[in-house]
Amino acid sequence: MTHFARTRNAVPVRADAVPCVEIEIFRREVLQAIAAGGRLLLLTGLSQKNGETRLLAAIAGDARGEIALASTIVGGAYPTLTMDCPAAHHFEREIHEQWGVDPQGHPWLKPVRFPSAGPTIGKADFFTVAGAEIHEVAVGPVHAGVIEPGHFRFNCHGEQVIHLEISLGYQHRGIERALQGGPHRGTAHLAETIVGDTTVGHTTAYCQILEGLAGAACSPRARGWRALALELERIANHIGDLGALAGDVGFLPAAAYCGRLRGDALNMTALFCGSRLGRGWVRPGGIALDPSAETRRELKRRLQDAERDMRNAVDLMWKSSSVRGRFEHIGILTRQAAADLGVVGPVARASGIDRDARRDFPASLYSERLPAIAVGDAGDVFARAQQRWREIENSIAFIGQVLDEPDGGAARSAPDGLAPNAVIASIVEGWRGEILHLALTDPAGRFARYKIVDPSFRNWFALATAMRGQAIMDFPLCNKSFNLSYCGHDL
Amino acid sequence: MFKTLLARARQGYRTAPYPVPDPGLPALFRGRPVLDPAKCVDGCAACVEVCPTDALRVSEAGPELDLGRCIFCGDCVAACAAGAITLSRDWRVAASKREGLVATGDRPLQIDALGRELRRLLGRSLRLRQVSAGGCNGCEVEVNALGNVVFDASRFGIDFVASPRHADGVLVTGPVTANMKEALLITYEAIAEPRLVIAAGVCAISGGLFRDHQEVSNGVEGLLPVDLYVPGCPPHPLTILDGLLRLLGRF
């Protein structure tokens, strides 16, 4: 464990302080760190020169809030880490696609996003199951509802799913490349469109990068309002998902109420920032506007009303045996599988993994006060639904406290002078889970590399795992209980 | 059963009346721009310089804001010391012609209703197939909201359907990524004629923040004939609803 540079959330380190070691040492130390309880936060290419690629690994020490960084230089190939660390499998597929480096021995080396230079999307070498009574079901990219595009390939025996392959990339629009060379006038707006329903989460991660690089801190006022917007985003999406889950099992009263309540939460965000999705709210150095005391009172009143109605709608669901009967024992993600795959967010917590970046990598307001963090157990659709509700309850209580606290300072003081030749990682617990942004700056303090890891990137494979042995008719329900992002994965 | 009825009573009737002169949008809502050329200072281009999507132009006649490029961020409003640009609470920013999206002065946007024959064919129903062709899912959030009890587009006969065969048209969101182009065109071809095309959100109109990325087509322009442009990033559900209703010649 000698060859790591150690840092914390949103604290930069000098790029030359990140050790660059031989691939054998890199592999050994990364795997040792993971065996010792570390978690693979990131494995990615940083730069390329003369046919050689610099790979960077980031290991999370969740218990200590520590981020350990190490790097290596590889040629055209290196021995894969995936066989020893399953959480690396998607990162290595991405390295292969983005940098043309071959992680030799990787079991599943397929395209991740099908960028322009690579193979044509949809023409993938899909995993097939052979046998007389095996049939395949292909769904997408255009799905039945108003949903983002993706392709799902089921290999079934009768109604039972033997294997589900998820092939994405349809939303790939080149965000990471567009961020290089920045920040410029459009960068904060671009951060807001990484994942539209997670506007506050991703923009906060981006702003923490800038503030970390400039050594600037936000005022208590800005910290409070950012956290408040992040928790409102969590509430809006969680209640919307509970409604969608109810709709998927045909329980229409809760579906209708929760759909309306999701809108109420979005409208609360619009009350203080003008946009239902929180566009234009989080800005480097603080928040865009200074809400009035009246806004604060109105928000409190609306939140109380919404909590009462949410409780009423959700209780109706929990007390309906037909809903419980359809939620329980469906789509189980075991604790072991969740741990091996490096799953994050409410999905991980519903499988019994006590992991939440608000506590483990506290930044901003969360380093002073924390919401209660719920952890489930069973890992089925019911556990994931209940997890959402418990997180809503905790977030509402947390917002109530934040609204009661006095705050002070300017809404915003824009940071300037970004540290050159630095590496910085920023972590935010969005509603889907841990959002990671990592930036490497050049000698002028501009982004030489900007890497985004949406929680969906880590969690999609867990959905495929949870579907094994399930009835195919339960796929929409399982899918909704994960509710992963296509655009956040595809970037 | 009793509990379900009790909950129904407690949750109340929530559908918002529409159309109404003031649908109660928040004071900070960023809607139709109002430009005042008289306040413009000669030689000043502060608004143009901050615009993240190059939506603004200042000519001798004053500022012009292309809503087909604008993300309604309000950065230009903040940059204009003279106060020549404001974003009003007017949610009605859809238009049926691309050039009709260029805002000057204080002018409402024009939508030409569909012809009588087409309206007769559609009757009281409009069924749309939505295709996400890239983008950030923000527009999908707001299109989905049209189906909730508050906006309840189905009371006007507007519904989103699963099969293009059942649809009267396609509502496209996203900048049309290279990876979604073929699927979008196949979906469009599968709709029986006459078929409508609605470009919802700035990405579908011009590529939005992803304009000129090598991975995207800068929206549906040049790919599909558009009947209705709905600006926004994302458009408010009422903006989409207003556009569709005026296209259908209602209100």
Interface residues (C-beta under 8 A of the other chain):
Chain A: R113 F114 P115 S116 I121 G122 P141 V142 A144 G145 V146 I147 E148 P149 G169 Y170 Q171 H172 R173 G174 I175 R177 A178 R185 G186 H189 L190 E192 T193 I194 V195 G196 D197 T199 P253 A256 Y257 G259 R260 R262 G263 L266 N267 A270 L271 F272 C273 G274 S275 R276 L277 R279 G280 L289 D309 N312 A313 D315 L316 K319 S485 Y486 C487
Chain B: K3 T4 A7 R8 R10 Q11 R14 L25 P26 L28 F29 R30 E49 V50 C51 P52 T53 I71 F72 C73 G74 D75 Q130 V131 S132 A133 G134 G135 C136 N137 G138 C139 E140 V141 E142 V143 N144 A145 G147 N148 V149 V150 F160 A162 G174 P175 T177 A178 N179 M180 E182 A183 T187 G208 L209 F210 H213 Q214 E215 V216 C233 P234 H236
